[in-house]
Amino acid sequence: MHEPWYRDGLRFECQPSCGACCSNHDDYSFVYLENDDPARIAAHLGLDADEFLRRYTEVDDGHIVLRMDQPACPFLDGTRCTIYDVRPRQCRTFPFWPETLRTRAAWRKLRRFCPGIDTGPRHGLLAIQERLQESDAEA
């Protein structure tokens, strides 16, 4: 098995007062909710799961997604995530997703909206693989 192109790790660091990943960006306009995401977020908001689903989600191609009919996530207040402690798995694992790590070009494409790509500390191969496994375990 050959090593991935990012075998030497990747630099990434969320930038203060950014929130750009929480805004609509062409290919990156969906936040998929997995398994326990709706229940955790609903409890955090003091809602029952059905009310949360009715208010904040829709179904896209068979998947429950956050309703992104605004320029940004409904839980983004300025540049602050109001559900940060219970944010969806997709948000917790950004930017280390299979589709963004498929090629070097896919990774660099994120720079169009994410100023943290290729900045900050280097995340080693093992840490990246753990994030990928977290993403894959819930997909």
N, C-alpha and C positions, 0 to 999 in steps of 0.2 A: 504494500500500500504506500503510495507516495505521500509526502508531507504536503500540507496545504500551503498556499502562497504566503500566508501570514505566520508561518512557523517560527519566525523570530519575534512575534508579538506585534501588537498594534498600539499606537498612542491614541488615547481618548480621555477627555476630561470635560464633564459638563461645565458650561460657563455660567458664572453668576448672572442672575437677572436675564436669562436667555428665554427659555420656554419655546424656542423655535420648533422643537420636535413635537410640540403639542398643537401645532397649527397645521392646517391643510396644505399639503404639498404634492400635487400631482399623484404619483404612485403611492405616496405615504399619507393617505387621507382616511385610513380606516384603523380603528383600535378594536381588535378582536378580543372578545371576552371568552375566557376559558373556564371550564369546570366551576370552581368556587368563586371566581371573580365577582359575579353579580351579587351573590349572598354577602360576601365580605363588604363590598361597597355599600350595598343597601343598609346593612347593619350600622356601618359607620355614619351614614346619613340619617339614621333613625327611621328608615322606611322598611316596609316589608318587601320581599323580593319582587312580587308582582307589580307593586307600585313603581319600584325602581325600573323594572323592565319597560313598563308603559311610558314613563316619563323620559327616560334617557337612552333607550336602545331601539334598534330596528334589526331586521334580519336581512342580510346580504348574502345571496348565494348559499343559503342554508346555515350561515354563521351569525351568531349574535354579535353585533358591533355597537359601539357607542354611536349615538346619533351625532353626526358631525355636519349638521346643516348650517352651522355658523363658521366663521373663519378659523375657529380653534375649538379645541375640546371644551365641552360644557363645564368642565371642572377646572379650567384654567382661569385664574383671576389675575389679570395683568401678566406677570411672568411666574406666578406661584401656583402650584398644583394644590387644590384644596382637599384632595384625597390622597396625598402623597404616601401616607403610611399604609394605605390599602390599594394603591394603584394597581391596575391590571398587570399581569405577568408580562405582556408585550412591552409595557412601559418600563418595567424593572429590568428587562434584558436588553433594551436599546443601548447601543447600536449593533450588538452582537447577535444578529439574526442570520439564519441560513442564507436568505436572499441577499443580504448586504455583504456577506463574506464569500459569496460564490466566486467573485473575481475581484481583482484589485480595482478595476474600473467601477464596479458596483459600490465598493467601499468609498472610493473617491467621489462618486456621484452624490453622496450624502453631504459633501462640503457645500453644495449649493445652498443648503439651509442650516447646516449644523456647524457652527464655528468650533466645536470641540473635537472634530475629526482631525487626527494627526497632531494633536496638541496634548500637553500634560504627560502623565506617567505612562509608561509602556505596560500594557496588559500582556502577560505571558501566554503562551500557547495553552497551557493547562487551564488557566483562568477563563480564556475564551471558550475552550471546549466545555467547561462546566456550564457557562451561560448557554451555549448551544444545546446541551443536554437538558437544561431547565426548560428551554423553549420547546424542544422536541418532545419532552415528557408530557407536555400538556396539549400538544397539537393533535 
